[in-house]
Amino acid sequence: MDQRHVEEQADLLALQKFQHNFENSLKSSVIYILRDGALTIGEIEQRLDQSHGQILEQLQELIEDGLVLQQMSEKVQGLAYSLTGPAEELVRQFKESIVWSKQHITY
C-alpha cells in the first residue's frame, strides 16, 4: 500500500468513529445549545423538547467522552453543564456544516 492509501484509510476510520459517536443527533444538539455557556438540565430540556431521561443519558455520555463538564452553579444553585475545549472546537465545525447545509441541501 502506498502512503496516500494508508492515510486515506486512517482518515476513513476517523470519519467512521466520528459518525458513530454523533449518529445520535441529540448529542450534537446538546453540544450546539451549550455553545453560549452553561445550562441546567431543565434549560436544556426546554430548548430541545426532549425527555429528562434522554437528555441525561446523552449528557453522561458526553461527560465520559470529555466533551461536557458537569459543575455546581451558584447562579442556579444546582448542577450546570458546559462545554470543554474539544467540544468548543466541534461547535466551530458544526457551524461550518450548518452554513454548508443551508447552501446546498434543500428540505
Biopython code that builds the backbone (N, CA, C, O; Angstrom):
import numpy as np
from Bio.PDB.StructureBuilder import StructureBuilder

atoms = [
    (1, "MET", "N", (0.838, -1.178, 0.000)),
    (1, "MET", "CA", (0.000, 0.000, 0.000)),
    (1, "MET", "C", (0.884, 1.242, 0.000)),
    (1, "MET", "O", (1.877, 1.326, 0.722)),
    (2, "ASP", "N", (0.491, 2.198, -0.829)),
    (2, "ASP", "CA", (1.264, 3.438, -0.833)),
    (2, "ASP", "C", (0.815, 4.346, 0.310)),
    (2, "ASP", "O", (-0.234, 4.124, 0.914)),
    (3, "GLN", "N", (1.613, 5.362, 0.599)),
    (3, "GLN", "CA", (1.366, 6.258, 1.731)),
    (3, "GLN", "C", (0.010, 6.948, 1.628)),
    (3, "GLN", "O", (-0.683, 7.114, 2.631)),
    (4, "ARG", "N", (-0.364, 7.343, 0.430)),
    (4, "ARG", "CA", (-1.650, 8.037, 0.239)),
    (4, "ARG", "C", (-2.810, 7.128, 0.640)),
    (4, "ARG", "O", (-3.756, 7.569, 1.292)),
    (5, "HIS", "N", (-2.732, 5.868, 0.247)),
    (5, "HIS", "CA", (-3.787, 4.913, 0.580)),
    (5, "HIS", "C", (-3.849, 4.679, 2.096)),
    (5, "HIS", "O", (-4.937, 4.603, 2.666)),
    (6, "VAL", "N", (-2.710, 4.567, 2.735)),
    (6, "VAL", "CA", (-2.656, 4.375, 4.185)),
    (6, "VAL", "C", (-3.296, 5.567, 4.895)),
    (6, "VAL", "O", (-4.082, 5.385, 5.824)),
    (7, "GLU", "N", (-2.965, 6.778, 4.466)),
    (7, "GLU", "CA", (-3.540, 7.987, 5.069)),
    (7, "GLU", "C", (-5.043, 8.045, 4.833)),
    (7, "GLU", "O", (-5.803, 8.421, 5.725)),
    (8, "GLU", "N", (-5.469, 7.673, 3.639)),
    (8, "GLU", "CA", (-6.900, 7.682, 3.328)),
    (8, "GLU", "C", (-7.651, 6.695, 4.225)),
    (8, "GLU", "O", (-8.731, 7.013, 4.723)),
    (9, "GLN", "N", (-7.095, 5.516, 4.433)),
    (9, "GLN", "CA", (-7.729, 4.522, 5.298)),
    (9, "GLN", "C", (-7.814, 5.033, 6.738)),
    (9, "GLN", "O", (-8.824, 4.827, 7.411)),
    (10, "ALA", "N", (-6.777, 5.688, 7.202)),
    (10, "ALA", "CA", (-6.792, 6.264, 8.552)),
    (10, "ALA", "C", (-7.849, 7.357, 8.652)),
    (10, "ALA", "O", (-8.545, 7.460, 9.661)),
    (11, "ASP", "N", (-7.969, 8.172, 7.608)),
    (11, "ASP", "CA", (-8.983, 9.233, 7.586)),
    (11, "ASP", "C", (-10.388, 8.639, 7.598)),
    (11, "ASP", "O", (-11.263, 9.126, 8.314)),
    (12, "LEU", "N", (-10.606, 7.594, 6.811)),
    (12, "LEU", "CA", (-11.922, 6.956, 6.761)),
    (12, "LEU", "C", (-12.286, 6.340, 8.106)),
    (12, "LEU", "O", (-13.440, 6.413, 8.530)),
    (13, "LEU", "N", (-11.326, 5.743, 8.772)),
    (13, "LEU", "CA", (-11.574, 5.177, 10.093)),
    (13, "LEU", "C", (-11.944, 6.276, 11.088)),
    (13, "LEU", "O", (-12.873, 6.115, 11.878)),
    (14, "ALA", "N", (-11.221, 7.383, 11.047)),
    (14, "ALA", "CA", (-11.534, 8.512, 11.936)),
    (14, "ALA", "C", (-12.925, 9.059, 11.640)),
    (14, "ALA", "O", (-13.667, 9.391, 12.564)),
    (15, "LEU", "N", (-13.283, 9.155, 10.373)),
    (15, "LEU", "CA", (-14.614, 9.639, 9.989)),
    (15, "LEU", "C", (-15.696, 8.691, 10.485)),
    (15, "LEU", "O", (-16.728, 9.141, 10.983)),
    (16, "GLN", "N", (-15.479, 7.399, 10.359)),
    (16, "GLN", "CA", (-16.452, 6.416, 10.839)),
    (16, "GLN", "C", (-16.634, 6.513, 12.349)),
    (16, "GLN", "O", (-17.758, 6.417, 12.843)),
    (17, "LYS", "N", (-15.545, 6.700, 13.086)),
    (17, "LYS", "CA", (-15.639, 6.857, 14.539)),
    (17, "LYS", "C", (-16.439, 8.110, 14.894)),
    (17, "LYS", "O", (-17.274, 8.091, 15.798)),
    (18, "PHE", "N", (-16.171, 9.195, 14.172)),
    (18, "PHE", "CA", (-16.897, 10.445, 14.415)),
    (18, "PHE", "C", (-18.382, 10.250, 14.139)),
    (18, "PHE", "O", (-19.226, 10.630, 14.951)),
    (19, "GLN", "N", (-18.699, 9.658, 12.993)),
    (19, "GLN", "CA", (-20.097, 9.440, 12.629)),
    (19, "GLN", "C", (-20.796, 8.542, 13.638)),
    (19, "GLN", "O", (-21.946, 8.789, 14.000)),
    (20, "HIS", "N", (-20.111, 7.507, 14.092)),
    (20, "HIS", "CA", (-20.701, 6.602, 15.077)),
    (20, "HIS", "C", (-21.000, 7.347, 16.380)),
    (20, "HIS", "O", (-22.060, 7.157, 16.977)),
    (21, "ASN", "N", (-20.083, 8.178, 16.810)),
    (21, "ASN", "CA", (-20.269, 8.912, 18.058)),
    (21, "ASN", "C", (-21.401, 9.928, 17.963)),
    (21, "ASN", "O", (-22.069, 10.211, 18.957)),
    (22, "PHE", "N", (-21.620, 10.478, 16.765)),
    (22, "PHE", "CA", (-22.637, 11.518, 16.627)),
    (22, "PHE", "C", (-23.802, 11.103, 15.750)),
    (22, "PHE", "O", (-24.534, 11.952, 15.241)),
    (23, "GLU", "N", (-23.983, 9.772, 15.568)),
    (23, "GLU", "CA", (-25.125, 9.332, 14.779)),
    (23, "GLU", "C", (-26.423, 9.697, 15.490)),
    (23, "GLU", "O", (-27.471, 9.841, 14.860)),
    (24, "ASN", "N", (-26.341, 9.841, 16.783)),
    (24, "ASN", "CA", (-27.476, 10.320, 17.554)),
    (24, "ASN", "C", (-27.419, 11.845, 17.527)),
    (24, "ASN", "O", (-26.550, 12.451, 18.154)),
    (25, "SER", "N", (-28.337, 12.450, 16.808)),
    (25, "SER", "CA", (-28.282, 13.904, 16.638)),
    (25, "SER", "C", (-28.536, 14.664, 17.938)),
    (25, "SER", "O", (-28.246, 15.858, 18.022)),
    (26, "LEU", "N", (-29.071, 13.988, 18.947)),
    (26, "LEU", "CA", (-29.303, 14.668, 20.219)),
    (26, "LEU", "C", (-27.980, 15.105, 20.851)),
    (26, "LEU", "O", (-27.913, 16.171, 21.463)),
    (27, "LYS", "N", (-26.934, 14.300, 20.711)),
    (27, "LYS", "CA", (-25.624, 14.701, 21.239)),
    (27, "LYS", "C", (-25.148, 15.981, 20.565)),
    (27, "LYS", "O", (-24.693, 16.911, 21.231)),
    (28, "SER", "N", (-25.254, 16.023, 19.255)),
    (28, "SER", "CA", (-24.844, 17.221, 18.517)),
    (28, "SER", "C", (-25.667, 18.419, 18.953)),
    (28, "SER", "O", (-25.142, 19.521, 19.112)),
    (29, "SER", "N", (-26.955, 18.198, 19.145)),
    (29, "SER", "CA", (-27.838, 19.293, 19.557)),
    (29, "SER", "C", (-27.477, 19.806, 20.939)),
    (29, "SER", "O", (-27.470, 21.015, 21.171)),
    (30, "VAL", "N", (-27.176, 18.899, 21.860)),
    (30, "VAL", "CA", (-26.779, 19.309, 23.213)),
    (30, "VAL", "C", (-25.506, 20.145, 23.147)),
    (30, "VAL", "O", (-25.420, 21.208, 23.761)),
    (31, "ILE", "N", (-24.525, 19.662, 22.404)),
    (31, "ILE", "CA", (-23.275, 20.417, 22.268)),
    (31, "ILE", "C", (-23.555, 21.788, 21.672)),
    (31, "ILE", "O", (-23.012, 22.788, 22.141)),
    (32, "TYR", "N", (-24.388, 21.845, 20.653)),
    (32, "TYR", "CA", (-24.640, 23.119, 19.977)),
    (32, "TYR", "C", (-25.332, 24.121, 20.900)),
    (32, "TYR", "O", (-24.967, 25.297, 20.906)),
    (33, "ILE", "N", (-26.316, 23.687, 21.676)),
    (33, "ILE", "CA", (-27.009, 24.669, 22.527)),
    (33, "ILE", "C", (-26.166, 25.102, 23.722)),
    (33, "ILE", "O", (-26.439, 26.140, 24.326)),
    (34, "LEU", "N", (-25.148, 24.320, 24.069)),
    (34, "LEU", "CA", (-24.254, 24.731, 25.161)),
    (34, "LEU", "C", (-23.173, 25.693, 24.686)),
    (34, "LEU", "O", (-22.319, 26.100, 25.474)),
    (35, "ARG", "N", (-23.201, 26.060, 23.406)),
    (35, "ARG", "CA", (-22.138, 26.896, 22.826)),
    (35, "ARG", "C", (-22.020, 28.262, 23.495)),
    (35, "ARG", "O", (-20.935, 28.843, 23.512)),
    (36, "ASP", "N", (-23.111, 28.783, 24.044)),
    (36, "ASP", "CA", (-23.088, 30.125, 24.629)),
    (36, "ASP", "C", (-22.889, 30.129, 26.138)),
    (36, "ASP", "O", (-22.905, 31.188, 26.767)),
    (37, "GLY", "N", (-22.703, 28.955, 26.716)),
    (37, "GLY", "CA", (-22.461, 28.909, 28.153)),
    (37, "GLY", "C", (-23.227, 27.802, 28.846)),
    (37, "GLY", "O", (-24.000, 27.070, 28.228)),
    (38, "ALA", "N", (-22.994, 27.699, 30.136)),
    (38, "ALA", "CA", (-23.558, 26.617, 30.943)),
    (38, "ALA", "C", (-25.077, 26.713, 31.039)),
    (38, "ALA", "O", (-25.655, 27.798, 31.103)),
    (39, "LEU", "N", (-25.699, 25.536, 31.047)),
    (39, "LEU", "CA", (-27.147, 25.432, 31.213)),
    (39, "LEU", "C", (-27.455, 24.304, 32.188)),
    (39, "LEU", "O", (-26.676, 23.361, 32.326)),
    (40, "THR", "N", (-28.595, 24.409, 32.863)),
    (40, "THR", "CA", (-29.061, 23.307, 33.700)),
    (40, "THR", "C", (-29.757, 22.286, 32.811)),
    (40, "THR", "O", (-30.058, 22.564, 31.650)),
    (41, "ILE", "N", (-30.008, 21.113, 33.360)),
    (41, "ILE", "CA", (-30.699, 20.104, 32.568)),
    (41, "ILE", "C", (-32.114, 20.568, 32.216)),
    (41, "ILE", "O", (-32.621, 20.253, 31.139)),
    (42, "GLY", "N", (-32.747, 21.311, 33.116)),
    (42, "GLY", "CA", (-34.079, 21.848, 32.825)),
    (42, "GLY", "C", (-34.063, 22.809, 31.645)),
    (42, "GLY", "O", (-34.959, 22.776, 30.800)),
    (43, "GLU", "N", (-33.053, 23.659, 31.586)),
    (43, "GLU", "CA", (-32.929, 24.597, 30.463)),
    (43, "GLU", "C", (-32.657, 23.851, 29.162)),
    (43, "GLU", "O", (-33.168, 24.222, 28.106)),
    (44, "ILE", "N", (-31.851, 22.801, 29.246)),
    (44, "ILE", "CA", (-31.577, 22.000, 28.050)),
    (44, "ILE", "C", (-32.860, 21.324, 27.579)),
    (44, "ILE", "O", (-33.153, 21.309, 26.384)),
    (45, "GLU", "N", (-33.627, 20.764, 28.517)),
    (45, "GLU", "CA", (-34.897, 20.111, 28.177)),
    (45, "GLU", "C", (-35.828, 21.077, 27.458)),
    (45, "GLU", "O", (-36.428, 20.719, 26.444)),
    (46, "GLN", "N", (-35.954, 22.286, 27.965)),
    (46, "GLN", "CA", (-36.839, 23.279, 27.347)),
    (46, "GLN", "C", (-36.407, 23.613, 25.931)),
    (46, "GLN", "O", (-37.245, 23.732, 25.038)),
    (47, "ARG", "N", (-35.118, 23.762, 25.721)),
    (47, "ARG", "CA", (-34.623, 24.174, 24.401)),
    (47, "ARG", "C", (-34.662, 23.046, 23.386)),
    (47, "ARG", "O", (-34.764, 23.302, 22.186)),
    (48, "LEU", "N", (-34.584, 21.802, 23.843)),
    (48, "LEU", "CA", (-34.559, 20.674, 22.912)),
    (48, "LEU", "C", (-35.874, 19.904, 22.855)),
    (48, "LEU", "O", (-36.055, 19.065, 21.974)),
    (49, "ASP", "N", (-36.780, 20.172, 23.767)),
    (49, "ASP", "CA", (-38.068, 19.482, 23.796)),
    (49, "ASP", "C", (-37.870, 17.961, 23.798)),
    (49, "ASP", "O", (-38.487, 17.241, 23.013)),
    (50, "GLN", "N", (-37.008, 17.496, 24.686)),
    (50, "GLN", "CA", (-36.739, 16.065, 24.843)),
    (50, "GLN", "C", (-36.948, 15.696, 26.310)),
    (50, "GLN", "O", (-36.948, 16.560, 27.186)),
    (51, "SER", "N", (-37.123, 14.417, 26.558)),
    (51, "SER", "CA", (-37.368, 13.971, 27.930)),
    (51, "SER", "C", (-36.107, 14.094, 28.787)),
    (51, "SER", "O", (-34.982, 14.107, 28.287)),
    (52, "HIS", "N", (-36.341, 14.180, 30.078)),
    (52, "HIS", "CA", (-35.252, 14.275, 31.053)),
    (52, "HIS", "C", (-34.301, 13.086, 30.908)),
    (52, "HIS", "O", (-33.082, 13.256, 30.899)),
    (53, "GLY", "N", (-34.862, 11.891, 30.794)),
    (53, "GLY", "CA", (-34.050, 10.686, 30.695)),
    (53, "GLY", "C", (-33.167, 10.659, 29.462)),
    (53, "GLY", "O", (-31.998, 10.282, 29.536)),
    (54, "GLN", "N", (-33.726, 11.059, 28.326)),
    (54, "GLN", "CA", (-32.949, 11.076, 27.083)),
    (54, "GLN", "C", (-31.780, 12.051, 27.189)),
    (54, "GLN", "O", (-30.652, 11.727, 26.818)),
    (55, "ILE", "N", (-32.060, 13.225, 27.689)),
    (55, "ILE", "CA", (-31.014, 14.245, 27.787)),
    (55, "ILE", "C", (-29.961, 13.839, 28.816)),
    (55, "ILE", "O", (-28.764, 14.005, 28.579)),
    (56, "LEU", "N", (-30.397, 13.315, 29.944)),
    (56, "LEU", "CA", (-29.453, 12.892, 30.979)),
    (56, "LEU", "C", (-28.512, 11.807, 30.449)),
    (56, "LEU", "O", (-27.312, 11.839, 30.723)),
    (57, "GLU", "N", (-29.048, 10.856, 29.697)),
    (57, "GLU", "CA", (-28.212, 9.792, 29.116)),
    (57, "GLU", "C", (-27.157, 10.372, 28.173)),
    (57, "GLU", "O", (-25.993, 9.974, 28.214)),
    (58, "GLN", "N", (-27.570, 11.311, 27.329)),
    (58, "GLN", "CA", (-26.630, 11.920, 26.388)),
    (58, "GLN", "C", (-25.586, 12.760, 27.116)),
    (58, "GLN", "O", (-24.410, 12.748, 26.750)),
    (59, "LEU", "N", (-26.012, 13.486, 28.142)),
    (59, "LEU", "CA", (-25.062, 14.280, 28.920)),
    (59, "LEU", "C", (-24.013, 13.385, 29.579)),
    (59, "LEU", "O", (-22.828, 13.717, 29.584)),
    (60, "GLN", "N", (-24.446, 12.252, 30.134)),
    (60, "GLN", "CA", (-23.496, 11.337, 30.773)),
    (60, "GLN", "C", (-22.476, 10.823, 29.761)),
    (60, "GLN", "O", (-21.286, 10.744, 30.066)),
    (61, "GLU", "N", (-22.935, 10.474, 28.558)),
    (61, "GLU", "CA", (-22.014, 10.003, 27.523)),
    (61, "GLU", "C", (-21.049, 11.112, 27.098)),
    (61, "GLU", "O", (-19.862, 10.863, 26.892)),
    (62, "LEU", "N", (-21.562, 12.328, 26.971)),
    (62, "LEU", "CA", (-20.707, 13.453, 26.579)),
    (62, "LEU", "C", (-19.681, 13.780, 27.666)),
    (62, "LEU", "O", (-18.557, 14.180, 27.363)),
    (63, "ILE", "N", (-20.069, 13.611, 28.923)),
    (63, "ILE", "CA", (-19.126, 13.796, 30.033)),
    (63, "ILE", "C", (-18.037, 12.728, 29.953)),
    (63, "ILE", "O", (-16.851, 13.032, 30.080)),
    (64, "GLU", "N", (-18.445, 11.477, 29.741)),
    (64, "GLU", "CA", (-17.473, 10.376, 29.619)),
    (64, "GLU", "C", (-16.528, 10.593, 28.439)),
    (64, "GLU", "O", (-15.355, 10.223, 28.501)),
    (65, "ASP", "N", (-17.044, 11.196, 27.361)),
    (65, "ASP", "CA", (-16.233, 11.470, 26.168)),
    (65, "ASP", "C", (-15.326, 12.687, 26.338)),
    (65, "ASP", "O", (-14.507, 12.981, 25.467)),
    (66, "GLY", "N", (-15.474, 13.398, 27.466)),
    (66, "GLY", "CA", (-14.642, 14.572, 27.710)),
    (66, "GLY", "C", (-15.083, 15.805, 26.944)),
    (66, "GLY", "O", (-14.287, 16.717, 26.721)),
    (67, "LEU", "N", (-16.353, 15.839, 26.537)),
    (67, "LEU", "CA", (-16.853, 16.971, 25.755)),
    (67, "LEU", "C", (-17.703, 17.937, 26.575)),
    (67, "LEU", "O", (-17.869, 19.097, 26.198)),
    (68, "VAL", "N", (-18.241, 17.459, 27.695)),
    (68, "VAL", "CA", (-19.101, 18.289, 28.544)),
    (68, "VAL", "C", (-18.625, 18.161, 29.987)),
    (68, "VAL", "O", (-18.213, 17.090, 30.431)),
    (69, "LEU", "N", (-18.691, 19.275, 30.706)),
    (69, "LEU", "CA", (-18.373, 19.311, 32.137)),
    (69, "LEU", "C", (-19.660, 19.476, 32.930)),
    (69, "LEU", "O", (-20.568, 20.200, 32.519)),
    (70, "GLN", "N", (-19.729, 18.801, 34.065)),
    (70, "GLN", "CA", (-20.843, 18.968, 34.994)),
    (70, "GLN", "C", (-20.278, 19.665, 36.219)),
    (70, "GLN", "O", (-19.279, 19.223, 36.786)),
    (71, "GLN", "N", (-20.920, 20.761, 36.630)),
    (71, "GLN", "CA", (-20.397, 21.506, 37.772)),
    (71, "GLN", "C", (-21.536, 22.146, 38.553)),
    (71, "GLN", "O", (-22.627, 22.374, 38.031)),
    (72, "MET", "N", (-21.250, 22.425, 39.808)),
    (72, "MET", "CA", (-22.228, 23.137, 40.631)),
    (72, "MET", "C", (-22.219, 24.598, 40.214)),
    (72, "MET", "O", (-21.162, 25.199, 40.020)),
    (73, "SER", "N", (-23.411, 25.155, 40.082)),
    (73, "SER", "CA", (-23.537, 26.548, 39.683)),
    (73, "SER", "C", (-24.176, 27.341, 40.814)),
    (73, "SER", "O", (-25.270, 27.016, 41.275)),
    (74, "GLU", "N", (-23.483, 28.378, 41.252)),
    (74, "GLU", "CA", (-24.056, 29.246, 42.283)),
    (74, "GLU", "C", (-25.219, 30.049, 41.715)),
    (74, "GLU", "O", (-26.169, 30.376, 42.425)),
    (75, "LYS", "N", (-25.129, 30.360, 40.428)),
    (75, "LYS", "CA", (-26.158, 31.163, 39.769)),
    (75, "LYS", "C", (-27.529, 30.487, 39.847)),
    (75, "LYS", "O", (-28.532, 31.130, 40.153)),
    (76, "VAL", "N", (-27.556, 29.196, 39.569)),
    (76, "VAL", "CA", (-28.829, 28.475, 39.573)),
    (76, "VAL", "C", (-28.968, 27.565, 40.790)),
    (76, "VAL", "O", (-29.976, 26.875, 40.941)),
    (77, "GLN", "N", (-27.972, 27.563, 41.644)),
    (77, "GLN", "CA", (-27.937, 26.724, 42.839)),
    (77, "GLN", "C", (-28.249, 25.268, 42.501)),
    (77, "GLN", "O", (-29.145, 24.655, 43.080)),
    (78, "GLY", "N", (-27.500, 24.744, 41.569)),
    (78, "GLY", "CA", (-27.664, 23.350, 41.167)),
    (78, "GLY", "C", (-26.616, 22.985, 40.144)),
    (78, "GLY", "O", (-25.650, 23.717, 39.932)),
    (79, "LEU", "N", (-26.819, 21.846, 39.514)),
    (79, "LEU", "CA", (-25.882, 21.381, 38.503)),
    (79, "LEU", "C", (-26.071, 22.119, 37.187)),
    (79, "LEU", "O", (-27.193, 22.384, 36.756)),
    (80, "ALA", "N", (-24.958, 22.439, 36.567)),
    (80, "ALA", "CA", (-24.982, 23.062, 35.242)),
    (80, "ALA", "C", (-23.986, 22.311, 34.365)),
    (80, "ALA", "O", (-23.034, 21.704, 34.855)),
    (81, "TYR", "N", (-24.225, 22.367, 33.085)),
    (81, "TYR", "CA", (-23.398, 21.664, 32.108)),
    (81, "TYR", "C", (-22.794, 22.677, 31.148)),
    (81, "TYR", "O", (-23.461, 23.614, 30.711)),
    (82, "SER", "N", (-21.517, 22.475, 30.827)),
    (82, "SER", "CA", (-20.829, 23.378, 29.906)),
    (82, "SER", "C", (-19.879, 22.569, 29.029)),
    (82, "SER", "O", (-19.611, 21.396, 29.291)),
    (83, "LEU", "N", (-19.378, 23.220, 27.986)),
    (83, "LEU", "CA", (-18.502, 22.560, 27.027)),
    (83, "LEU", "C", (-17.045, 22.589, 27.468)),
    (83, "LEU", "O", (-16.609, 23.508, 28.160)),
    (84, "THR", "N", (-16.311, 21.579, 27.061)),
    (84, "THR", "CA", (-14.861, 21.560, 27.226)),
    (84, "THR", "C", (-14.236, 22.165, 25.970)),
    (84, "THR", "O", (-14.932, 22.434, 24.992)),
    (85, "GLY", "N", (-12.943, 22.375, 26.003)),
    (85, "GLY", "CA", (-12.231, 22.912, 24.839)),
    (85, "GLY", "C", (-12.454, 22.107, 23.569)),
    (85, "GLY", "O", (-12.760, 22.685, 22.526)),
    (86, "PRO", "N", (-12.306, 20.768, 23.629)),
    (86, "PRO", "CA", (-12.541, 19.985, 22.413)),
    (86, "PRO", "C", (-13.964, 20.139, 21.863)),
    (86, "PRO", "O", (-14.162, 20.143, 20.647)),
    (87, "ALA", "N", (-14.947, 20.267, 22.748)),
    (87, "ALA", "CA", (-16.325, 20.454, 22.285)),
    (87, "ALA", "C", (-16.498, 21.822, 21.631)),
    (87, "ALA", "O", (-17.256, 21.959, 20.670)),
    (88, "GLU", "N", (-15.801, 22.832, 22.146)),
    (88, "GLU", "CA", (-15.872, 24.155, 21.520)),
    (88, "GLU", "C", (-15.309, 24.106, 20.103)),
    (88, "GLU", "O", (-15.799, 24.802, 19.215)),
    (89, "GLU", "N", (-14.277, 23.282, 19.889)),
    (89, "GLU", "CA", (-13.764, 23.087, 18.532)),
    (89, "GLU", "C", (-14.823, 22.441, 17.649)),
    (89, "GLU", "O", (-14.960, 22.795, 16.478)),
    (90, "LEU", "N", (-15.574, 21.490, 18.211)),
    (90, "LEU", "CA", (-16.652, 20.846, 17.453)),
    (90, "LEU", "C", (-17.723, 21.849, 17.046)),
    (90, "LEU", "O", (-18.251, 21.781, 15.936)),
    (91, "VAL", "N", (-18.042, 22.774, 17.939)),
    (91, "VAL", "CA", (-19.061, 23.781, 17.625)),
    (91, "VAL", "C", (-18.656, 24.566, 16.384)),
    (91, "VAL", "O", (-19.500, 24.854, 15.535)),
    (92, "ARG", "N", (-17.396, 24.910, 16.267)),
    (92, "ARG", "CA", (-16.934, 25.617, 15.064)),
    (92, "ARG", "C", (-17.176, 24.766, 13.821)),
    (92, "ARG", "O", (-17.587, 25.279, 12.781)),
    (93, "GLN", "N", (-16.923, 23.473, 13.933)),
    (93, "GLN", "CA", (-17.172, 22.572, 12.805)),
    (93, "GLN", "C", (-18.667, 22.465, 12.521)),
    (93, "GLN", "O", (-19.080, 22.441, 11.362)),
    (94, "PHE", "N", (-19.472, 22.401, 13.566)),
    (94, "PHE", "CA", (-20.922, 22.341, 13.382)),
    (94, "PHE", "C", (-21.420, 23.586, 12.655)),
    (94, "PHE", "O", (-22.257, 23.494, 11.757)),
    (95, "LYS", "N", (-20.903, 24.749, 13.047)),
    (95, "LYS", "CA", (-21.329, 25.994, 12.402)),
    (95, "LYS", "C", (-20.999, 25.977, 10.916)),
    (95, "LYS", "O", (-21.809, 26.408, 10.096)),
    (96, "GLU", "N", (-19.815, 25.482, 10.563)),
    (96, "GLU", "CA", (-19.453, 25.378, 9.147)),
    (96, "GLU", "C", (-20.375, 24.402, 8.429)),
    (96, "GLU", "O", (-20.764, 24.647, 7.287)),
    (97, "SER", "N", (-20.726, 23.309, 9.078)),
    (97, "SER", "CA", (-21.642, 22.332, 8.489)),
    (97, "SER", "C", (-23.037, 22.922, 8.312)),
    (97, "SER", "O", (-23.717, 22.632, 7.328)),
    (98, "ILE", "N", (-23.455, 23.738, 9.252)),
    (98, "ILE", "CA", (-24.769, 24.381, 9.159)),
    (98, "ILE", "C", (-24.807, 25.317, 7.959)),
    (98, "ILE", "O", (-25.767, 25.304, 7.190)),
    (99, "VAL", "N", (-23.774, 26.123, 7.797)),
    (99, "VAL", "CA", (-23.701, 27.039, 6.651)),
    (99, "VAL", "C", (-23.734, 26.245, 5.351)),
    (99, "VAL", "O", (-24.493, 26.577, 4.441)),
    (100, "TRP", "N", (-22.918, 25.203, 5.259)),
    (100, "TRP", "CA", (-22.868, 24.384, 4.048)),
    (100, "TRP", "C", (-24.234, 23.767, 3.774)),
    (100, "TRP", "O", (-24.706, 23.774, 2.637)),
    (101, "SER", "N", (-24.867, 23.235, 4.814)),
    (101, "SER", "CA", (-26.166, 22.589, 4.673)),
    (101, "SER", "C", (-27.230, 23.565, 4.171)),
    (101, "SER", "O", (-28.033, 23.223, 3.302)),
    (102, "LYS", "N", (-27.233, 24.765, 4.716)),
    (102, "LYS", "CA", (-28.211, 25.770, 4.280)),
    (102, "LYS", "C", (-28.016, 26.146, 2.819)),
    (102, "LYS", "O", (-28.979, 26.467, 2.123)),
    (103, "GLN", "N", (-26.780, 26.108, 2.357)),
    (103, "GLN", "CA", (-26.483, 26.487, 0.977)),
    (103, "GLN", "C", (-26.724, 25.358, -0.020)),
    (103, "GLN", "O", (-27.039, 25.626, -1.180)),
    (104, "HIS", "N", (-26.584, 24.110, 0.403)),
    (104, "HIS", "CA", (-26.558, 23.009, -0.552)),
    (104, "HIS", "C", (-27.636, 21.948, -0.385)),
    (104, "HIS", "O", (-27.826, 21.132, -1.286)),
    (105, "ILE", "N", (-28.332, 21.932, 0.714)),
    (105, "ILE", "CA", (-29.342, 20.896, 0.929)),
    (105, "ILE", "C", (-30.712, 21.552, 1.004)),
    (105, "ILE", "O", (-30.937, 22.472, 1.791)),
    (106, "THR", "N", (-31.620, 21.062, 0.172)),
    (106, "THR", "CA", (-32.989, 21.575, 0.210)),
    (106, "THR", "C", (-33.835, 20.657, 1.087)),
    (106, "THR", "O", (-33.684, 19.436, 1.067)),
    (107, "TYR", "N", (-34.710, 21.264, 1.841)),
    (107, "TYR", "CA", (-35.547, 20.496, 2.769)),
    (107, "TYR", "C", (-36.965, 20.471, 2.281)),
    (107, "TYR", "O", (-37.829, 19.874, 2.924)),
]
sb = StructureBuilder()
sb.init_structure("model")
sb.init_model(0)
sb.init_chain("A")
sb.init_seg("    ")
for serial, (resi, resn, name, xyz) in enumerate(atoms, 1):
    if name == "N":
        sb.init_residue(resn, " ", resi, " ")
    sb.init_atom(name, np.array(xyz, "f"), 0.0, 1.0, " ", f" {name:<3s}", serial, name[0])
structure = sb.get_structure()
